[in-house]
């Protein structure tokens, strides 16, 4: 299971839930339900990490928690 933050929003334009993973640039997924969007994001996160490893790129460390002011 990944430990990366996922930001989930609803898109009226796409009629789908969208998931962005802020620590992994360009890592996004979608789904018709929240559960589907999260499942798709889990897969995309692993693919992002696998590709970064293949390319010899640094893999960001997951943010432990959000800082509050």
N, C-alpha and C positions, 0 to 999 in steps of 0.2 A: 504494500500500500504506500502510495506517495505521501509526502509530508508538505507538499507545496500548497500555498494559498490558492484558492479558486474563487474568483468573483463571478457570481451567477446573476444574470439579468434576463429579463424578458424582452424580446424584440417583436413589436407589432408588425414591423416591415417583413421580418422573416417568419413570423408566426411560430417562433421557437424560443427555447431557452438558450442563451449564449453563455459560455464559460471562458473566462480569460485567466491565464496563469501569469501573474505579474513578474515573478522571478525568472521566467523563461520567455525571452523575447519572441513574439510571434506565435506563441503556443495558445491555441484557441480551439474550441469545439462547440458543437451545438446538439440539440436534441428536441424532440417533440414534448418530452416530459423532463422534469428536473433530474429524475433518476437516470434517464437515457443520456442527458447532457453530461452528467457527472461520470457515467460509465465511459462515454466517448472521450471525455477529458483525460481519464485515467490512461486510456490507450494512447492518446496523443502525447501525453507527458512521457510515457515510456519510449515512444518513437523519437521524441525530441532528444531525450537523454542518449539513446542508442546512436542517433545520428551525430550528436556532439562528440561522443566517444570516438566514433569512426573518423571524424574530422580532426581529432586531437584538440578540441576546444574545451575550455573550462566549463564545468557544470556548476551552476550557482548553488550555494547552500540554501536550503529552505529557511525562510524567515520564521523565527520561533514564535513571535507574537508582535502585534501592532503596538507601537509606542503611543502613549496618550499624553496630551498636554496638561 
